[in-house]
């Protein structure tokens, strides 16, 4: 039985290429996440600011923050944040 995954929230914008790559990576690896568009949703933007967002993508895994997207480093970052791959 798989252990429970932490809640994953992606703060992104529609114009961000790295955001699109990150979403595709998560979908390919069947990792569930909630996407929050910080340009189109004021509530999402406020939450993004509360978490210290300094650019997109910002991925929140539980309370662990992953800023940006680097496909080579990403699996290790997710495992460190508690995601089973």
PyMOL commands that place a pseudoatom at each C-alpha (Angstrom):
pseudoatom trace, name=CA, resn=UNK, resi=1, chain=A, elem=C, hetatm=0, pos=[0.000, 0.000, 0.000]
pseudoatom trace, name=CA, resn=UNK, resi=2, chain=A, elem=C, hetatm=0, pos=[1.329, 3.428, -0.979]
pseudoatom trace, name=CA, resn=UNK, resi=3, chain=A, elem=C, hetatm=0, pos=[1.884, 5.937, 1.767]
pseudoatom trace, name=CA, resn=UNK, resi=4, chain=A, elem=C, hetatm=0, pos=[-0.144, 9.117, 1.577]
pseudoatom trace, name=CA, resn=UNK, resi=5, chain=A, elem=C, hetatm=0, pos=[1.407, 11.776, -0.637]
pseudoatom trace, name=CA, resn=UNK, resi=6, chain=A, elem=C, hetatm=0, pos=[1.653, 15.343, 0.656]
pseudoatom trace, name=CA, resn=UNK, resi=7, chain=A, elem=C, hetatm=0, pos=[-0.659, 17.933, -0.909]
pseudoatom trace, name=CA, resn=UNK, resi=8, chain=A, elem=C, hetatm=0, pos=[0.980, 19.436, -3.996]
pseudoatom trace, name=CA, resn=UNK, resi=9, chain=A, elem=C, hetatm=0, pos=[0.124, 22.939, -5.216]
pseudoatom trace, name=CA, resn=UNK, resi=10, chain=A, elem=C, hetatm=0, pos=[1.615, 24.489, -8.336]
pseudoatom trace, name=CA, resn=UNK, resi=11, chain=A, elem=C, hetatm=0, pos=[1.654, 28.279, -8.541]
pseudoatom trace, name=CA, resn=UNK, resi=12, chain=A, elem=C, hetatm=0, pos=[2.008, 29.181, -12.207]
pseudoatom trace, name=CA, resn=UNK, resi=13, chain=A, elem=C, hetatm=0, pos=[1.039, 31.468, -15.074]
pseudoatom trace, name=CA, resn=UNK, resi=14, chain=A, elem=C, hetatm=0, pos=[-0.241, 30.520, -18.512]
pseudoatom trace, name=CA, resn=UNK, resi=15, chain=A, elem=C, hetatm=0, pos=[2.684, 32.292, -20.239]
pseudoatom trace, name=CA, resn=UNK, resi=16, chain=A, elem=C, hetatm=0, pos=[5.408, 30.438, -18.287]
pseudoatom trace, name=CA, resn=UNK, resi=17, chain=A, elem=C, hetatm=0, pos=[7.289, 27.785, -20.304]
pseudoatom trace, name=CA, resn=UNK, resi=18, chain=A, elem=C, hetatm=0, pos=[8.845, 26.194, -17.210]
pseudoatom trace, name=CA, resn=UNK, resi=19, chain=A, elem=C, hetatm=0, pos=[5.369, 25.960, -15.663]
pseudoatom trace, name=CA, resn=UNK, resi=20, chain=A, elem=C, hetatm=0, pos=[4.132, 24.031, -18.718]
pseudoatom trace, name=CA, resn=UNK, resi=21, chain=A, elem=C, hetatm=0, pos=[7.142, 21.691, -18.550]
pseudoatom trace, name=CA, resn=UNK, resi=22, chain=A, elem=C, hetatm=0, pos=[6.583, 21.077, -14.842]
pseudoatom trace, name=CA, resn=UNK, resi=23, chain=A, elem=C, hetatm=0, pos=[2.863, 20.345, -15.336]
pseudoatom trace, name=CA, resn=UNK, resi=24, chain=A, elem=C, hetatm=0, pos=[3.655, 17.905, -18.128]
pseudoatom trace, name=CA, resn=UNK, resi=25, chain=A, elem=C, hetatm=0, pos=[6.300, 16.173, -15.964]
pseudoatom trace, name=CA, resn=UNK, resi=26, chain=A, elem=C, hetatm=0, pos=[3.869, 15.795, -13.069]
pseudoatom trace, name=CA, resn=UNK, resi=27, chain=A, elem=C, hetatm=0, pos=[1.139, 14.435, -15.365]
pseudoatom trace, name=CA, resn=UNK, resi=28, chain=A, elem=C, hetatm=0, pos=[3.551, 11.965, -17.043]
pseudoatom trace, name=CA, resn=UNK, resi=29, chain=A, elem=C, hetatm=0, pos=[4.520, 10.641, -13.611]
pseudoatom trace, name=CA, resn=UNK, resi=30, chain=A, elem=C, hetatm=0, pos=[0.866, 10.513, -12.501]
pseudoatom trace, name=CA, resn=UNK, resi=31, chain=A, elem=C, hetatm=0, pos=[1.438, 12.888, -9.599]
pseudoatom trace, name=CA, resn=UNK, resi=32, chain=A, elem=C, hetatm=0, pos=[-1.714, 14.658, -8.511]
pseudoatom trace, name=CA, resn=UNK, resi=33, chain=A, elem=C, hetatm=0, pos=[-1.513, 18.407, -7.991]
pseudoatom trace, name=CA, resn=UNK, resi=34, chain=A, elem=C, hetatm=0, pos=[-3.666, 21.523, -7.797]
pseudoatom trace, name=CA, resn=UNK, resi=35, chain=A, elem=C, hetatm=0, pos=[-2.739, 24.386, -10.105]
pseudoatom trace, name=CA, resn=UNK, resi=36, chain=A, elem=C, hetatm=0, pos=[-3.150, 28.014, -9.042]
pseudoatom trace, name=CA, resn=UNK, resi=37, chain=A, elem=C, hetatm=0, pos=[-2.759, 30.678, -11.747]
pseudoatom trace, name=CA, resn=UNK, resi=38, chain=A, elem=C, hetatm=0, pos=[-1.253, 33.706, -9.986]
pseudoatom trace, name=CA, resn=UNK, resi=39, chain=A, elem=C, hetatm=0, pos=[-2.068, 36.064, -12.889]
pseudoatom trace, name=CA, resn=UNK, resi=40, chain=A, elem=C, hetatm=0, pos=[-5.746, 35.248, -13.209]
pseudoatom trace, name=CA, resn=UNK, resi=41, chain=A, elem=C, hetatm=0, pos=[-6.697, 34.467, -9.610]
pseudoatom trace, name=CA, resn=UNK, resi=42, chain=A, elem=C, hetatm=0, pos=[-6.244, 37.103, -6.885]
pseudoatom trace, name=CA, resn=UNK, resi=43, chain=A, elem=C, hetatm=0, pos=[-6.653, 34.508, -4.113]
pseudoatom trace, name=CA, resn=UNK, resi=44, chain=A, elem=C, hetatm=0, pos=[-3.945, 32.352, -5.698]
pseudoatom trace, name=CA, resn=UNK, resi=45, chain=A, elem=C, hetatm=0, pos=[-1.659, 35.391, -5.959]
pseudoatom trace, name=CA, resn=UNK, resi=46, chain=A, elem=C, hetatm=0, pos=[-2.132, 36.222, -2.262]
pseudoatom trace, name=CA, resn=UNK, resi=47, chain=A, elem=C, hetatm=0, pos=[-1.341, 32.621, -1.277]
pseudoatom trace, name=CA, resn=UNK, resi=48, chain=A, elem=C, hetatm=0, pos=[1.699, 32.702, -3.563]
pseudoatom trace, name=CA, resn=UNK, resi=49, chain=A, elem=C, hetatm=0, pos=[2.917, 35.865, -1.826]
pseudoatom trace, name=CA, resn=UNK, resi=50, chain=A, elem=C, hetatm=0, pos=[2.359, 34.320, 1.632]
pseudoatom trace, name=CA, resn=UNK, resi=51, chain=A, elem=C, hetatm=0, pos=[4.629, 31.453, 0.607]
pseudoatom trace, name=CA, resn=UNK, resi=52, chain=A, elem=C, hetatm=0, pos=[7.369, 33.866, -0.458]
pseudoatom trace, name=CA, resn=UNK, resi=53, chain=A, elem=C, hetatm=0, pos=[6.917, 33.403, -4.192]
pseudoatom trace, name=CA, resn=UNK, resi=54, chain=A, elem=C, hetatm=0, pos=[9.619, 35.121, -6.235]
pseudoatom trace, name=CA, resn=UNK, resi=55, chain=A, elem=C, hetatm=0, pos=[8.841, 33.678, -9.636]
pseudoatom trace, name=CA, resn=UNK, resi=56, chain=A, elem=C, hetatm=0, pos=[6.974, 30.831, -11.236]
pseudoatom trace, name=CA, resn=UNK, resi=57, chain=A, elem=C, hetatm=0, pos=[6.756, 27.946, -11.147]
pseudoatom trace, name=CA, resn=UNK, resi=58, chain=A, elem=C, hetatm=0, pos=[6.561, 27.599, -7.399]
pseudoatom trace, name=CA, resn=UNK, resi=59, chain=A, elem=C, hetatm=0, pos=[5.661, 24.109, -6.241]
pseudoatom trace, name=CA, resn=UNK, resi=60, chain=A, elem=C, hetatm=0, pos=[4.469, 23.599, -2.690]
pseudoatom trace, name=CA, resn=UNK, resi=61, chain=A, elem=C, hetatm=0, pos=[4.755, 19.998, -1.508]
pseudoatom trace, name=CA, resn=UNK, resi=62, chain=A, elem=C, hetatm=0, pos=[3.172, 20.003, 1.915]
pseudoatom trace, name=CA, resn=UNK, resi=63, chain=A, elem=C, hetatm=0, pos=[5.140, 22.889, 3.443]
pseudoatom trace, name=CA, resn=UNK, resi=64, chain=A, elem=C, hetatm=0, pos=[8.268, 22.234, 1.333]
pseudoatom trace, name=CA, resn=UNK, resi=65, chain=A, elem=C, hetatm=0, pos=[8.881, 24.796, -1.453]
pseudoatom trace, name=CA, resn=UNK, resi=66, chain=A, elem=C, hetatm=0, pos=[10.480, 24.003, -4.801]
pseudoatom trace, name=CA, resn=UNK, resi=67, chain=A, elem=C, hetatm=0, pos=[11.199, 27.128, -6.838]
pseudoatom trace, name=CA, resn=UNK, resi=68, chain=A, elem=C, hetatm=0, pos=[11.640, 26.765, -10.601]
pseudoatom trace, name=CA, resn=UNK, resi=69, chain=A, elem=C, hetatm=0, pos=[11.951, 23.563, -12.613]
pseudoatom trace, name=CA, resn=UNK, resi=70, chain=A, elem=C, hetatm=0, pos=[15.042, 21.582, -13.563]
pseudoatom trace, name=CA, resn=UNK, resi=71, chain=A, elem=C, hetatm=0, pos=[14.111, 18.154, -14.943]
pseudoatom trace, name=CA, resn=UNK, resi=72, chain=A, elem=C, hetatm=0, pos=[17.406, 16.565, -13.809]
pseudoatom trace, name=CA, resn=UNK, resi=73, chain=A, elem=C, hetatm=0, pos=[17.156, 17.786, -10.193]
pseudoatom trace, name=CA, resn=UNK, resi=74, chain=A, elem=C, hetatm=0, pos=[13.394, 17.566, -9.848]
pseudoatom trace, name=CA, resn=UNK, resi=75, chain=A, elem=C, hetatm=0, pos=[12.961, 13.871, -8.875]
pseudoatom trace, name=CA, resn=UNK, resi=76, chain=A, elem=C, hetatm=0, pos=[15.439, 14.241, -5.989]
pseudoatom trace, name=CA, resn=UNK, resi=77, chain=A, elem=C, hetatm=0, pos=[13.721, 17.461, -4.874]
pseudoatom trace, name=CA, resn=UNK, resi=78, chain=A, elem=C, hetatm=0, pos=[10.340, 15.713, -4.836]
pseudoatom trace, name=CA, resn=UNK, resi=79, chain=A, elem=C, hetatm=0, pos=[11.663, 12.720, -2.884]
pseudoatom trace, name=CA, resn=UNK, resi=80, chain=A, elem=C, hetatm=0, pos=[13.236, 15.074, -0.334]
pseudoatom trace, name=CA, resn=UNK, resi=81, chain=A, elem=C, hetatm=0, pos=[9.818, 16.746, 0.028]
pseudoatom trace, name=CA, resn=UNK, resi=82, chain=A, elem=C, hetatm=0, pos=[8.156, 13.390, 0.762]
pseudoatom trace, name=CA, resn=UNK, resi=83, chain=A, elem=C, hetatm=0, pos=[6.769, 12.339, -2.627]
pseudoatom trace, name=CA, resn=UNK, resi=84, chain=A, elem=C, hetatm=0, pos=[7.078, 8.664, -3.534]
pseudoatom trace, name=CA, resn=UNK, resi=85, chain=A, elem=C, hetatm=0, pos=[8.071, 8.293, -7.175]
for i in range(1, 85): cmd.bond("trace and resi %d" % i, "trace and resi %d" % (i + 1))
show_as sticks, trace
zoom trace
